[in-house]
Amino acid sequence: MLDAKFAFVIHPIQIKKDVARKYPILGKVLTEPMINWASQFFPPLYISHVTGLISQETGRETTGWLLAVPFTPPTMLSLPHKRVYRKIIGCGKMAEKLGAHVLGLGAFTSVVGDAGITVAQNLDIAVTTGDSYTVAVGVQSLFAAAEQMGITTENATVAVVGATGAIGKASAQLIARRAAKLVLVGRRQEATDAVRELCQSAMRGRELVATTDMNAIYAADLVLTATSAVGAVIEPQHLKPGAVVLDLARPLDVSVKVARQREDVLVIEGGIVEVPGAAADFHFDFGLPPRRAFACMAETITLAMEGLLEDYTIGRDLELARIERIEALATKHGFALADLRSFDRSVSPEAIARTRQRAEDARKTWQPKPVLP
């Protein structure tokens, strides 16, 4: 069996903080506008060699590399797609020279342009955005958090924000199998209506709403958000007491004001898993505890462990069968849902219990209607 290797592409999101992880002096001295400007001229960057990932199925070690596109999200959104493609493809060429067999595209590198199709066409190794496993883990995390908050999904109103994007659309179809009511929120009504049609058969007559109004999520017990916005889209006034919000976006969709002002709601960061191998080490601090990875990374690693060296998740139409397949493969090799996290911190059972109590107190004066800014 081939000992396949992987490479995964990251980029700075919290600009000064993330640059400082690799270049402490530059992160301290340069301002965000200076970093945004300078990032246009940096080449693809070698970040680290990843070791110690051991498949529980085969007992074999899988190694790989973290590489970086130096572009920040505002830079990627402002530059022509072709220029961004060239930088990402440059990372792919570096991965090929290092000996990688599969390349994963992280965060904004997975959504820019045609979501990996052009990148895959210009490389000789397999490419994936990792979105399939991100969806699987995200929905798992949402349901797990709901259970801890005492919410029964089958009786719940669930909202999907960013429902027209690749992750949102696929997540909505999975959630439609269980939710009592599903609210789809997108930027364009026509596109959101198209997602509603995809979900109708799974809903089997249960209530299904498609809208462009963010205030519609105020009725939701559970919210999954996965937009490609650069800034926050969910503010404190959008959420009712006791709501659970799963944020799959990078940068995050939920405003930090929610953490400061709404102790009666639970916000968790989705798509985080525990990786197999007691000595697993990414040799770089990308913001998670040891032996934790984003699901998009885990999909890339899983493909290498399985020797499934094909373009797995590219483009904006995710296949439910592929989502279910990568979920099964990741489980086979030892990936598992990690502990819940909120705004870069672990969430303990005691903290969830406090949130539940505050929600119960807040419901005494709660009115079931949107509170406008």
Beta strands, then each sheet from edge to edge (+ up, - down):
strand 1: 6-10
strand 2: 45-54
strand 3: 61-68
strand 4: 102-105
strand 5: 126-128
strand 6: 157-161
strand 7: 181-185
strand 8: 207-211
strand 9: 222-225
strand 10: 244-247
strand 11: 266-269
strand 12: 272-274
strand 13: 292-294
strand 14: 336-337
strand 15: 341-342
strand 16: 345-346
sheet 1: 2+ 3- 1- 4- 5-
sheet 2: 8+ 7+ 6+ 9+ 10+ 11+
sheet 3: 13+ 12- 14+
sheet 4: 15+ 16-
end
